[in-house]
Structure formats: structure tokens, C-alpha cells
Amino acid sequence: MAVTTPPAGRPEAQPPGVHAVLNRALVYGSLAVIAGGLYSGLTWLTGTLSGGQDPLAGLVAALAVGAVFHPARLRLQRAVDRLLRVERDPYRVADRLSRTLQEAVDPAEGLATAAMLVRQALRADGVAVEAHGGTVRDGELGERPVETPLVWHGEPVGRLLSSGPSPSPDLLNVLARHLAELAHAVRLTADLRRSREHILTSREEERRRLRRDLHDGLGPTLASLAMTVDEARLRLERDPEAVEELLVRVRDQMGTAIIDVRDLIYGLRPPALNHLGLADALRSLADAPGPRVDVAPAGPLGDIPPAVEVAAYRIAQEALTNVRRHAQATTALVRVEVVRPGEGHAGLAVTGAELRLSVADDGIGLPERVRGGVGLLSMRERAAEAGGSCTIGPRPGGGTEVVARLPLGTETA
């Protein structure tokens, strides 16, 4: 997110101290004029009606002035606040902020507008909103700005920096809550944009792989098969004995073509998922040579979206490959379960139904400096494509543990 500053054509606000002095001068100066005029008028009117100087005239005027003093001050304060564009009610400020943000084209633009509105509401020299690694600024910050964290549902999403006079705590808290929602929206928008770009890139890479496999593998095999059949047809009358050799070659080429087709299909979706389901497909991965692998589904898995099934299967496959090649483990455990909202454990909040997959081993564990190889990157990418996450870290008690959390959406929620 780019760092923004006030547009050159917009006039700068007066210093907050000048605003405060001008505000009070207008309010109490007008109040003094009104109170003095009212007192003098009532005193004159009472004296006129009584036909002379009445000792009660001053008392009556003073009581009348006292009765209207507070309502007049409130009305004058609101009028001067409107004149100087000062809003003292934090909820009105929040409402104006919300209405202005609804007109923004996207959250990033809304955040820039919000910084300007917050600066006006706080009467600050400068305001900066930090969110998602970027900063939106309006005005100039001092050397020691006031820092207010922006927290969305207990999760820090940024911070608000302001310089100038000490703001009202109530106003600051209300603005911080609204800015936290906006900062969270900015982060979600950026994550969505990156996810779309990654999906488009992955889809294009998959198309290139299919094109390469068809062009370099299956295509030449079928072309050679057609040529061999034509050669056999031409030799059938002249040299029947040579046809048998050609037919054997055709059979071999057909076998190669069948293998290529199966490889292409397997690359799109593992057949084991269609024939066995996710739990038994994971058990089939455990039958390979190497350390003993136990598969423990926690309860029925139910109907899982196909994309989530493929992601879980591929992640488990890659994790078990790493266990057999690098972990020097004797046993490994694969756990898979469907977690419903409100069923989270181990401090992990669950806001929607998700498939949780873990692969743990008792091997030598991760090295001190983990290099992100193709396998580790592949597991994280497959989880991200399904809208989830994959973490690889040390297992309590030794070894390595891979944990993938894949949201199920609304299909199984």
C-alpha cells in the first residue's frame, strides 16, 4: 500500500491550539454578550414595569440569566462546532466515518479517506494508519506520536498514530474500532488479490503441463501407432509374415499410450480417491516400504469437497515422502478429522467447518536452518489453493509434524 499525503490543493488545517482558543473565544464571548444583554434587558424591563428602581429587579434578572446559561452554552457550543467543523460526539464521528467509507471504491482508498476524517475529528497535526505492511498518512506526525493498536476480534491488524493535543479516550476508542474493521478489510482484499493471482498462475502452469505431456508424450505415441497400423495394412498382402511383428509393436505402443493417459488422469485427480475415499486412500499411501505408518481418521469424514480431498491427499503424500526420504523415522501417524465450528482445541479457533490433517513422525526433526524446498513449498501451495494453511514444525517429544487446515466452505458446514 502506497504512503499517501494530503493533496497539494487542499488547505491545511489550523494548528489545534488555535482551534481550541478560537472555539472557546467564540462560545464564551457570545455567551457573555447574550448573558449581559439578557441581564440588562430584564433589569430595565423590571424597573420600567415597577415604575422605579426595584431591589428585586437584579435578583430576577440574575435568576433568569442562570436559568438560560447552560442551555445557551450548549447551543452556542454546537453552533461553533459546526462552524469550525468540530465533532465532539464520538458516535456521530463514527457514523460520518462509516457513511464516507461506504462511498469508497475499495478498502485501500477508504483507508486514505479515513485517515483524513480521523485527523479532522481528533484535531491532530497528523495521522497515520498502518495496516498490512503499508501506511496511509494525512498531515505530519511529530517525533512522539500517540500509538493506538487496531484490534479486530482479538487479532492485531495495524495501529493508529496521531500527533497533537491529547485526544478524547472515548473518541479514540470508537475510531480505532472502525479503523480496525477497515484495516482487516484491506488485508482481506490484499490476500484475495494474491490468492487470485496464485490460482491463475497455478491454472496456467497446469495447462502448460498438460499441453507438454500431450504434445511430447501421448501425441507422438498416437502418431507412431497410426503409422505402424498403416505399414501393417500395406504389408498384409505382400508380406503377411511381417505383419505379426508390426502388430506386436502396435500392442506395445498402445500399452505406452494407455500408461500416458493414466498418468494424465492421475495428475488431475488420484484414482484412489474415487475408488476408496479419502481415509482408505491415505491408508494406501501407508503401504509403501519404509517406516510403519498408521492412519487414524477421527470420526466420519462425511462429504468433503473434491478440491479439499485432493489437497489433503497430496499434502499427506508429500509429507510421507519426506518422512521416508529424510526423517530417519521408525513410525509415523496420519490423523484426519472434520472439525465443526466451536469444536476447536489446542487454542485453535474454528470459525467454520474444516478438514484438519496432520502427519507426525518420530525422526530426527527439522534442521536448524530449514530451506524451503519444492516439497515444503508444494504442501503450502496446495493448502493455500484450497483456502487453508499448512504449517511444518517440530513435534513435541521429537520429530516433525505437518498440520494442514483446509476449510470446507458451506457444503459440509
TORKEVO-481390 format. One record per residue: x negated, y negated, z negated of N, C-alpha, C in turn. Coordinates in steps of 0.05 Angstrom, whole numbers, padded with zeros to 5 digits, always signed. Atoms other than C-alpha are relative to their C-alpha. Layout:
XYZXYZXYZ ...
END
This chain:
-00017+00024+00000+00000+00000+00000-00018-00025+00000 +00017+00024-00002-00029-00067+00020+00005-00019-00023 -00002+00020+00021-00042-00121-00031+00011-00025+00013 -00013+00023-00012+00005-00179-00017-00002-00024-00018 +00000+00025+00015+00002-00251-00038+00023-00018+00010 -00023+00017-00008+00054-00307-00035-00005-00012+00028 +00003+00012-00027+00067-00333+00036-00010-00029-00003 +00013+00026+00001+00029-00396+00053+00021-00022+00000 -00020+00021-00002+00093-00435+00068+00017-00004-00024 -00018+00002+00023+00127-00423+00001-00013-00017-00021 +00011+00018+00020+00117-00478-00050-00006+00015-00026 +00008-00012+00025+00081-00458-00113+00017-00010-00023 -00016+00008+00023+00120-00459-00178-00017-00017-00018 +00015+00016+00019+00101-00510-00231-00010+00018-00022 +00011-00015+00022+00059-00486-00289+00022+00005-00021 -00020-00007+00020+00101-00450-00343+00003-00020-00022 -00001+00020+00022+00083-00502-00396+00016-00025+00009 -00015+00023-00010+00110-00559-00353+00030+00007+00002 -00028-00009-00001+00174-00519-00341+00013-00001-00027 -00011-00001+00026+00184-00509-00415+00005-00028-00011 -00003+00027+00010+00173-00582-00433+00023-00014+00015 -00021+00013-00015+00217-00606-00376+00028+00011-00007 -00025-00013+00008+00271-00556-00395+00011-00012-00026 -00009+00010+00027+00273-00578-00468+00006-00030+00001 -00005+00029-00001+00269-00652-00450+00027-00005+00013 -00026+00004-00013+00329-00647-00403+00022+00008-00019 -00021-00010+00017+00370-00606-00452+00004-00019-00024 -00004+00016+00025+00357-00646-00516+00003-00030+00006 -00005+00028-00007+00354-00713-00481+00029-00004+00007 -00028+00002-00007+00422-00701-00450+00017+00003-00025 -00015-00004+00024+00446-00675-00517+00000-00024-00018 +00001+00024+00016+00422-00737-00553+00018-00022+00011 -00017+00020-00012+00457-00782-00503+00029+00006-00005 -00028-00007+00004+00522-00743-00509+00008-00003-00030 -00007+00003+00028+00519-00739-00585+00001-00029-00009 -00001+00029+00007+00502-00813-00592+00024-00014+00011 -00024+00013-00012+00556-00834-00543+00025+00009-00014 -00024-00010+00014+00607-00790-00577+00003-00012-00028 -00001+00011+00028+00589-00815-00647+00008-00029+00001 -00007+00029-00002+00591-00888-00625+00029-00003+00008 -00028+00003-00009+00656-00879-00588+00020+00007-00021 -00019-00007+00021+00691-00844-00645+00000-00020-00022 +00001+00021+00021+00666-00895-00695+00015-00025+00009 -00014+00024-00009+00691-00952-00652+00030+00005+00002 -00028-00005-00003+00757-00918-00638+00014+00001-00027 -00012-00001+00027+00769-00903-00712+00003-00027-00012 -00001+00027+00011+00752-00974-00732+00022-00016+00014 -00020+00015-00015+00797-01002-00678+00028+00008-00009 -00026-00009+00008+00856-00959-00699+00006-00008-00029 -00005+00007+00028+00847-00976-00773+00001-00030-00004 -00001+00029+00001+00842-01050-00758-00023-00012-00015 +00024+00011+00014+00774-01059-00791-00020+00022-00005 +00020-00020+00007+00715-01023-00820+00012+00021-00019 -00010-00022+00017+00737-00955-00847-00023+00016-00009 +00022-00017+00010+00688-00918-00892+00001+00029+00009 -00002-00028-00009+00715-00852-00865-00006+00003+00030 +00005-00002-00029+00700-00870-00792-00025+00014+00006 +00025-00014-00004+00628-00849-00797+00001+00030-00005 -00002-00028+00007+00646-00784-00831+00015+00016+00022 -00016-00013-00020+00699-00767-00779-00017+00004+00026 +00016-00001-00024+00651-00783-00722-00022+00021-00003 +00022-00020+00005+00595-00741-00754+00011+00028+00002 -00011-00027-00001+00641-00681-00763+00007+00007+00029 -00007-00006-00028+00665-00687-00691-00025+00007+00016 +00025-00006-00014+00594-00690-00665-00011+00027-00008 +00010-00026+00010+00574-00630-00708+00016+00023+00012 -00017-00021-00011+00633-00590-00680-00006+00006+00029 +00005-00004-00028+00614-00601-00608-00029+00004+00006 +00029-00001-00005+00539-00599-00617-00009+00026+00012 +00009-00027-00010+00528-00524-00608+00012+00007+00027 -00010-00006-00026+00577-00513-00551-00012-00017+00022 +00012+00018-00020+00549-00574-00515-00029+00008+00006 +00028-00008-00005+00478-00549-00524-00001+00025+00017 +00000-00024-00017+00495-00481-00495+00007-00006+00029 -00007+00007-00027+00529-00512-00435-00022-00015+00014 +00023+00014-00012+00472-00560-00424-00023+00018+00007 +00022-00018-00005+00422-00504-00430+00005+00017+00025 -00007-00016-00024+00458-00462-00377-00002-00018+00025 +00002+00018-00024+00463-00523-00331-00029-00006+00007 +00028+00006-00006+00390-00540-00338-00014+00026+00010 +00012-00025-00010+00370-00466-00329+00007+00005+00029 -00007-00003-00029+00410-00464-00264-00015-00020+00017 +00014+00021-00015+00377-00529-00242-00029+00008+00005 +00029-00007-00002+00307-00503-00256-00003+00030+00007 +00002-00028-00008+00324-00431-00235-00013+00017-00021 +00009-00016+00022+00312-00402-00303+00023+00018-00009 -00021-00019+00009+00350-00339-00325-00009+00012-00026 +00008-00009+00027+00349-00322-00399+00013+00027-00007 -00014-00025+00006+00397-00263-00398-00015+00023+00016 +00015-00021-00014+00354-00200-00382+00018+00017+00019 -00017-00018-00017+00414-00162-00354+00009-00015+00025 -00005+00015-00025+00431-00218-00305-00024+00000+00018 +00025-00002-00016+00358-00218-00283-00001+00028+00013 +00001-00027-00011+00362-00142-00274+00021+00003+00022 -00020-00002-00021+00427-00149-00235-00009-00014+00026 +00009+00014-00024+00397-00201-00189-00023+00016+00014 +00021-00016-00011+00336-00157-00180+00011+00024+00015 -00011-00024-00014+00378-00096-00162+00014-00009+00026 -00014+00008-00025+00421-00135-00112-00020-00008+00021 +00020+00008-00020+00359-00164-00079-00014+00025+00012 +00014-00024-00010+00325-00096-00074+00017+00017+00018 -00017-00015-00018+00386-00065-00041-00001-00009+00028 +00002+00011-00027+00374-00110+00018-00027+00005+00013 +00026-00005-00010+00302-00088+00026+00001+00023+00021 +00001-00020-00021+00284-00047+00087-00010+00027-00011 +00011-00024+00012+00242+00003+00048-00010-00006-00028 +00009+00006+00027+00217+00011-00024-00025-00016-00002 +00025+00016+00000+00148-00018-00007+00006-00030+00003 -00008+00028-00003+00180-00082+00018+00015-00010-00025 -00015+00008+00025+00227-00082-00042-00018-00005-00023 +00019+00005+00022+00168-00078-00089-00013-00027+00003 +00011+00026-00004+00138-00140-00058+00020-00022-00008 -00021+00019+00008+00204-00177-00067+00004+00001-00030 -00003-00003+00029+00209-00150-00138-00021-00016-00015 +00022+00015+00013+00141-00180-00156+00006-00029+00000 -00007+00029-00001+00165-00249-00134+00022-00006-00020 -00022+00005+00018+00230-00243-00173-00008+00003-00029 +00010-00003+00027+00195-00218-00235-00016-00023-00009 +00016+00023+00007+00146-00275-00233+00018-00024-00006 -00019+00022+00005+00204-00325-00228+00014+00004-00027 -00014-00005+00025+00241-00291-00285-00017-00004-00025 +00019+00002+00023+00180-00289-00331-00013-00028-00001 +00014+00025-00002+00157-00359-00310-00030+00003-00003 +00028-00007+00003+00089-00329-00303-00017-00013+00022 +00019+00010-00020+00027-00355-00267-00004+00020+00022 +00004-00021-00019+00020-00289-00232+00011+00027-00010 -00011-00026+00007+00050-00219-00230-00012+00020+00020 +00010-00022-00017+00021-00154-00202+00014+00026-00009 -00013-00026+00005+00057-00087-00196-00018+00021+00013 +00016-00022-00010+00012-00026-00189+00016+00025+00001 -00016-00025-00003+00045+00036-00161-00012+00016+00023 +00009-00018-00020+00020+00096-00123-00027-00009+00013 +00027+00007-00009-00052+00072-00118-00002-00026+00014 +00000+00026-00013-00032+00004-00088+00010-00021-00019 -00007+00022+00016-00020-00064-00116+00015-00021+00016 -00015+00022-00012+00032-00116-00098-00002-00024-00019 +00006+00022+00018+00015-00185-00125+00014-00025+00010 -00013+00026-00006+00051-00252-00129-00013-00020-00020 +00014+00019+00017+00011-00311-00155-00028+00009-00007 +00028-00006+00008-00056-00310-00190+00001+00010-00029 +00003-00011+00026-00070-00266-00250-00023-00012-00015 +00022+00011+00016-00112-00292-00307-00020+00022-00007 +00020-00020+00007-00171-00257-00338+00011+00022-00018 -00011-00020+00018-00130-00221-00391+00031+00001+00004 -00029-00001-00003-00061-00206-00363+00013+00019-00019 -00016-00018+00017-00006-00173-00404+00007+00025+00016 -00004-00025-00014-00001-00100-00385+00024+00014-00012 -00024-00015+00008+00066-00063-00387+00002+00025+00016 -00002-00024-00015+00069+00010-00368+00028+00004+00013 -00025-00006-00014+00122+00032-00318+00004+00031-00003 -00005-00028+00007+00151+00099-00341+00027+00008+00011 -00025-00010-00012+00203+00139-00302+00004+00029-00011 -00006-00026+00012+00234+00197-00342-00024+00012-00014 +00023-00010+00015+00173+00202-00386-00026+00003+00015 +00024-00004-00017+00124+00202-00328-00010-00028+00009 +00011+00026-00008+00078+00142-00317-00001-00002+00031 -00001+00004-00029+00088+00115-00246-00014-00026+00008 +00014+00025-00007+00050+00049-00250-00001-00018-00024 +00001+00020+00021+00042-00014-00290+00006-00028+00011 -00007+00028-00006+00064-00087-00291-00020-00017-00014 +00019+00019+00011+00012-00141-00301+00011-00028+00004 -00010+00028-00002+00032-00213-00317-00018-00018-00016 +00016+00020+00014-00005-00275-00338+00016-00025-00004 -00015+00024+00006+00022-00338-00370+00009+00001-00029 -00010+00000+00027+00063-00351-00433+00011+00027-00007 -00010-00026+00009+00086-00292-00475+00029+00003+00008 -00028-00004-00008+00149-00264-00443+00017+00012-00022 -00019-00012+00018+00211-00242-00479-00002+00030+00001 +00002-00029-00001+00204-00169-00500+00024+00014+00012 -00024-00012-00011+00276-00154-00482+00000-00002+00031 +00001+00005-00029+00269-00185-00413-00022+00018+00013 +00022-00016-00011+00202-00150-00402+00007+00030+00002 -00007-00028+00000+00230-00082-00421+00021+00007+00022 -00021-00005-00021+00291-00088-00375-00013-00001+00027 +00013+00002-00026+00248-00110-00317-00018+00024+00005 +00018-00023-00003+00198-00054-00330+00016+00025+00007 -00016-00023-00007+00254-00002-00327+00008+00000+00029 -00007+00002-00028+00278-00027-00260-00024+00003+00019 +00024-00003-00017+00208-00032-00232-00010+00028+00000 +00008-00028+00001+00194+00039-00255+00015+00017+00020 -00016-00015-00020+00252+00065-00213-00010-00007+00028 +00010+00008-00026+00226+00025-00154-00027+00012+00006 +00027-00012-00004+00154+00049-00164+00003+00030+00006 -00005-00028-00006+00180+00120-00166+00010+00004+00028 -00010-00002-00028+00218+00109-00101-00022-00005+00020 +00023+00005-00018+00155+00081-00069-00018+00025+00002 +00017-00024+00000+00116+00143-00090+00014+00023+00015 -00014-00021-00015+00171+00190-00064-00001-00005+00030 +00001+00006-00028+00172+00153+00002-00027+00007+00012 +00027-00006-00010+00097+00159+00010-00004+00031+00001 +00002-00029-00001+00100+00233-00009+00016+00012+00023 -00016-00010-00022+00156+00245+00040-00013-00006+00027 +00014+00006-00026+00117+00210+00096-00023+00019+00004 +00022-00019-00003+00056+00252+00082+00010+00028+00006 -00010-00027-00005+00098+00315+00079+00009+00003+00029 -00009-00002-00028+00130+00300+00146-00024+00002+00019 +00024-00001-00017+00062+00286+00177-00013+00028-00001 +00013-00026+00003+00035+00351+00148+00017+00022+00014 -00017-00020-00013+00096+00391+00173-00003-00002+00031 +00003+00003-00029+00089+00361+00243-00027+00011+00009 +00027-00010-00007+00014+00377+00243+00000+00030-00001 -00001-00029+00002+00026+00448+00219+00016+00013+00022 -00017-00011-00021+00081+00459+00270-00016-00001+00027 +00015+00002-00025+00036+00434+00326-00023+00020+00001 +00021-00021+00001-00021+00479+00303+00011+00028+00005 -00012-00026-00004+00026+00538+00301+00007+00004+00030 -00005-00002-00028+00048+00523+00372-00025+00005+00016 +00026-00004-00014-00024+00518+00395-00010+00029-00004 +00009-00028+00005-00039+00585+00362+00016+00019+00017 -00017-00017-00016+00020+00618+00396-00007-00002+00030 +00007+00003-00028+00001+00588+00463-00027+00013+00006 +00026-00013-00005-00071+00611+00455+00002+00030+00000 -00003-00029+00001-00050+00681+00435+00014+00011+00025 -00015-00009-00024-00001+00686+00493-00018-00002+00025 +00016+00005-00024-00049+00656+00543-00025+00018+00001 +00026-00015+00000-00113+00692+00522+00004+00030-00006 -00003-00028+00008-00084+00757+00495+00021+00015+00016 -00022-00014-00012-00016+00780+00517+00003-00005+00030 -00002+00007-00028-00016+00743+00584-00018+00016+00018 +00018-00016-00016-00079+00776+00613+00007+00030-00001 -00006-00029+00002-00057+00844+00587+00024+00007+00018 -00023-00005-00018+00011+00840+00623-00008-00003+00029 +00009+00003-00028-00023+00814+00686-00016+00024+00010 +00015-00024-00007-00072+00872+00685+00018+00024+00003 -00019-00022-00001-00015+00920+00672+00015+00000+00027 -00014+00002-00026+00023+00894+00734-00018+00009+00023 +00019-00007-00021-00039+00901+00777-00006+00030+00001 +00004-00029+00001-00051+00972+00754+00023+00016+00010 -00024-00013-00011+00021+00992+00769+00001-00003+00030 +00001+00003-00030+00014+00962+00839-00020+00019+00013 +00020-00018-00011-00050+01001+00850+00009+00029+00000 -00010-00027+00001-00017+01065+00827+00021+00005+00021 -00021-00003-00021+00042+01053+00874-00012+00004+00028 +00013-00001-00027-00005+01043+00934-00014+00027+00003 +00015-00025-00002-00045+01106+00918+00017+00025-00002 -00017-00023+00005+00015+01150+00905+00002+00018+00025 -00002-00015-00025+00019+01172+00979-00027+00010+00010 +00027-00007-00011-00055+01172+00998-00016+00018-00019 +00017-00015+00018-00088+01199+00935+00016+00006-00026 -00016-00005+00023-00037+01228+00886-00016+00008-00025 +00015-00009+00024-00091+01258+00841-00011-00024-00015 +00011+00024+00014-00119+01188+00826+00021-00016-00016 -00021+00015+00014-00051+01163+00802+00000+00006-00029 -00001-00008+00028-00056+01202+00737-00018-00017-00017 +00020+00017+00015-00118+01163+00716+00011-00028-00003 -00011+00027+00002-00083+01098+00733+00023-00002-00020 -00022+00000+00020-00022+01118+00692-00010+00001-00028 +00012+00000+00026-00066+01133+00633-00010-00028-00008 +00009+00027+00005-00096+01064+00640+00024-00018-00006 -00024+00016+00006-00026+01034+00643+00010+00005-00028 -00009-00006+00027-00007+01071+00580-00017-00014-00021 +00018+00013+00019-00068+01044+00544+00005-00031-00001 -00006+00029-00001-00053+00973+00568+00027-00006-00013 -00026+00004+00013+00019+00980+00545-00003+00001-00030 +00005-00001+00029-00005+01001+00476-00013-00025-00010 +00012+00025+00008-00050+00940+00474+00020-00023-00001 -00020+00021-00001+00008+00895+00494+00019+00002-00023 -00018-00004+00023+00052+00925+00440-00013-00010-00025 +00014+00010+00024-00001+00911+00388-00001-00030-00001 +00001+00030-00001-00008+00839+00412+00027-00012-00008 -00027+00010+00006+00068+00830+00408+00005+00002-00030 -00004-00004+00029+00069+00859+00337-00016-00020-00016 +00017+00020+00014+00012+00813+00316+00014-00028+00001 -00014+00025-00002+00051+00753+00342+00024-00001-00018 -00024-00001+00018+00114+00774+00305-00009-00001-00029 +00010+00000+00028+00074+00788+00242-00010-00028-00008 +00009+00027+00006+00043+00719+00247+00023-00019-00006 -00023+00017+00005+00113+00688+00247+00013+00007-00026 -00013-00009+00025+00143+00729+00191-00008+00028-00005 +00009-00027+00006+00115+00791+00156+00024+00019+00002 -00022-00019-00002+00159+00851+00175+00007+00012-00027 -00007-00012+00026+00154+00877+00104+00022-00015-00014 -00021+00016+00013+00198+00820+00081+00028+00008+00010 -00026-00008-00011+00254+00841+00128+00008+00028-00008 -00006-00028+00006+00248+00916+00113+00002+00006-00030 +00002-00007+00028+00232+00915+00039+00011-00021-00020 -00006+00021+00020+00249+00848+00008-00025-00010-00013 +00024+00013+00011+00201+00803-00030-00014+00018-00020 +00012-00015+00022+00190+00847-00091-00015+00024+00011 +00014-00024-00011+00174+00911-00052-00022-00007+00020 +00022+00009-00018+00134+00872+00000-00025-00007-00016 +00023+00006+00017+00090+00847-00057-00013+00026-00010 +00011-00026+00009+00083+00919-00082-00017+00013+00023 +00016-00011-00022+00059+00939-00012-00028-00013+00001 +00026+00012+00001+00003+00888-00019-00018+00012-00022 +00016-00011+00022-00018+00921-00084-00012+00027+00006 +00010-00027-00007-00032+00988-00049-00027+00000+00013 +00025+00001-00014-00095+00964-00015-00023+00009-00019 +00023-00008+00017-00163+00990-00040-00010-00023-00016 +00011+00021+00017-00195+00952-00097+00010+00003-00028 -00010-00002+00028-00175+00936-00169+00029+00006-00001 -00028-00007+00003-00109+00960-00195+00016-00026-00002 -00017+00023-00001-00054+00911-00180+00028+00008-00009 -00027-00005+00010+00012+00911-00219+00018-00023+00009 -00020+00020-00008+00074+00875-00192+00023+00002-00019 -00020+00000+00021+00124+00854-00245+00021-00022+00006 -00021+00020-00004+00187+00819-00220+00016-00004-00026 -00015+00006+00025+00222+00784-00279+00029-00004+00008 -00028+00002-00006+00295+00799-00265+00005+00000+00030 -00006-00001-00028+00332+00800-00199-00008-00026+00014 +00009+00024-00015+00306+00753-00146+00023-00013+00015 -00022+00012-00013+00372+00743-00111-00006-00008+00029 +00004+00009-00027+00379+00709-00043-00019-00023+00000 +00020+00020-00002+00316+00670-00030-00002-00011+00028 +00003+00010-00027+00309+00623+00029-00024+00012+00015 +00021-00013-00015+00266+00654+00084-00027-00014-00002 +00026+00015+00001+00214+00598+00083-00014+00004-00027 +00012-00004+00027+00204+00607+00008-00011+00029-00002 +00010-00028+00001+00197+00683+00016-00027+00002+00015 +00025-00002-00015+00143+00675+00069-00022-00014-00015 +00021+00015+00015+00106+00622+00028-00010+00016-00023 +00009-00015+00023+00106+00666-00034-00016+00025+00008 +00015-00024-00009+00084+00728+00005-00028-00008+00009 +00027+00008-00010+00027+00691+00040-00018-00009-00023 +00016+00009+00023+00004+00659-00025-00010+00024-00016 +00009-00024+00015+00003+00726-00061-00020+00016+00016 +00018-00014-00017-00032+00758-00001-00028-00012-00001 +00026+00013+00001-00087+00706-00001-00013+00002-00027 +00011-00002+00027-00094+00708-00077-00012+00027-00005 +00010-00027+00004-00102+00783-00077-00025+00006+00017 +00024-00002-00016-00152+00779-00021-00024-00012-00014 +00022+00012+00015-00194+00732-00063-00007+00017-00024 +00006-00018+00023-00187+00779-00123-00018+00023+00009 +00015-00024-00009-00214+00838-00083-00028-00008+00010 +00026+00007-00011-00270+00799-00050-00019-00013-00019 +00018+00017+00016-00296+00752-00103+00003+00003-00030 -00005+00002+00029-00266+00763-00172-00015+00021-00016 +00013-00022+00015-00302+00829-00191+00018+00008-00023 -00020-00007+00021-00238+00846-00229+00006+00029+00000 -00009-00027+00002-00212+00912-00253+00030+00003+00003 -00030+00000-00003-00138+00894-00256+00009-00028+00008 -00013+00026-00007-00092+00840-00230+00030+00004-00004 -00029-00001+00005-00020+00824-00246+00014-00022+00017 -00016+00018-00016+00030+00793-00198+00028-00002-00013 -00027+00005+00011+00092+00762-00231+00015-00018+00018 -00017+00017-00017+00150+00733-00193+00028-00001-00013 -00026+00003+00013+00215+00705-00220+00014-00025+00011 -00017+00023-00007+00272+00657-00204+00007-00014-00026 -00005+00016+00024+00276+00602-00256+00022-00020+00006 -00022+00018-00004+00341+00565-00263-00004-00026-00016 +00003+00025+00015+00349+00492-00288+00005+00005-00030 -00003-00003+00029+00339+00489-00363-00013+00024-00011 +00012-00025+00009+00301+00555-00366-00031-00003-00001 +00029+00003+00000+00231+00524-00364-00013+00009-00026 +00015-00008+00024+00178+00548-00412-00029-00010+00004 +00028+00008+00000+00106+00534-00429-00003-00030+00006 +00002+00029-00004+00121+00459-00427+00005-00009+00028 -00005+00007-00028+00141+00460-00353+00030-00006+00003 -00028+00007-00003+00205+00422-00340+00010+00010+00027 -00012-00011-00024+00251+00453-00289+00025-00016+00005 -00023+00016-00007+00300+00405-00255+00017+00013+00021 -00016-00015-00020+00324+00454-00201-00010+00029+00001 +00008-00028-00002+00322+00528-00185-00026+00002+00016 +00025-00003-00014+00253+00550-00164-00010+00029-00003 +00013-00026+00001+00214+00613-00149-00029-00005-00011 +00026+00003+00012+00153+00620-00193-00016+00026+00004 +00018-00022-00006+00096+00665-00171-00027-00004-00013 +00026+00002+00012+00033+00679-00210-00016+00025+00006 +00019-00022-00005-00028+00722-00193-00023-00004-00019 +00021+00003+00020-00075+00733-00252-00018+00025+00001 +00019-00023+00001-00138+00776-00256-00019-00003-00024 +00019+00000+00022-00190+00795-00308-00029-00001+00009 +00026+00001-00012-00250+00779-00265-00018-00021-00013 +00021+00018+00011-00309+00732-00273+00009-00029-00001 -00011+00027+00001-00266+00670-00264-00012-00018+00022 +00009+00020-00020-00279+00607-00224-00028-00010-00006 +00026+00012+00005-00348+00578-00214+00003-00028-00012 -00002+00027+00012-00365+00512-00248+00008-00021+00021 -00008+00018-00021-00360+00476-00182+00015+00015+00021 -00017-00015-00018-00302+00502-00142+00000-00015+00027 +00000+00011-00026-00309+00490-00068+00027+00008+00014 -00026-00005-00012-00242+00483-00032-00003+00014+00027 +00003-00015-00024-00249+00539+00018+00026+00002+00015 -00024-00003-00017-00200+00559+00072+00023+00014-00015 -00021-00015+00014-00163+00608+00027+00014-00017-00021 -00013+00017+00020-00151+00559-00030+00016-00022+00013 -00015+00021-00014-00131+00505+00018+00026+00011+00012 -00023-00013-00012-00084+00553+00053+00023+00004-00020 -00021-00004+00020-00047+00570-00011+00014-00026-00007 -00012+00025+00007-00037+00498-00029+00017-00011+00022 -00015+00010-00023-00014+00480+00041+00027+00015+00003 -00025-00016-00003+00037+00537+00043+00020-00008-00022 -00018+00009+00021+00065+00515-00024+00011-00028+00006 -00009+00027-00006+00068+00442-00001+00021+00000+00023 -00019-00002-00023+00104+00462+00064+00028+00008-00011 -00026-00008+00011+00159+00494+00021+00010-00020-00021 -00008+00020+00019+00163+00431-00022-00008+00005-00028 +00008-00007+00027+00128+00462-00082-00029-00007-00005 +00028+00005+00008+00059+00464-00114-00013+00026-00006 +00016-00024+00006+00003+00514-00124-00024-00009-00015 +00023+00007+00016-00049+00509-00179-00017+00025-00004 +00020-00021+00004-00112+00551-00185-00018-00008-00023 +00016+00007+00023-00147+00552-00252-00008+00025-00016 +00009-00022+00017-00178+00594-00307+00024+00013-00015 -00021-00015+00015-00135+00647-00341-00008+00002-00029 +00006-00003+00029-00130+00647-00417-00010+00028-00005 +00012-00026+00005-00175+00703-00440-00020+00009+00021 +00019-00007-00021-00218+00703-00377+00013+00007+00026 -00011-00006-00027-00207+00710-00303+00011-00025+00012 -00011+00021-00016-00169+00668-00254+00031+00004+00002 -00029-00002-00003-00095+00652-00247+00009-00020+00021 -00013+00017-00021-00057+00625-00187+00029-00001-00006 -00028+00004+00007+00011+00595-00202+00012-00017+00022 -00015+00015-00021+00059+00574-00146+00028-00005-00009 -00027+00007+00006+00124+00538-00159+00013-00010+00025 -00013+00006-00026+00170+00537-00098+00029-00005-00005 -00028+00006+00005+00237+00501-00103+00018+00015+00020 -00019-00015-00016+00297+00539-00077+00022-00017+00013 -00021+00017-00011+00340+00479-00060+00027+00006-00011 -00028-00005+00009+00415+00486-00065+00011+00027+00007 -00011-00025-00009+00421+00554-00034+00003+00020-00022 -00002-00019+00022+00408+00592-00097+00003-00013-00027 -00002+00015+00026+00417+00538-00149+00027+00007-00014 
END
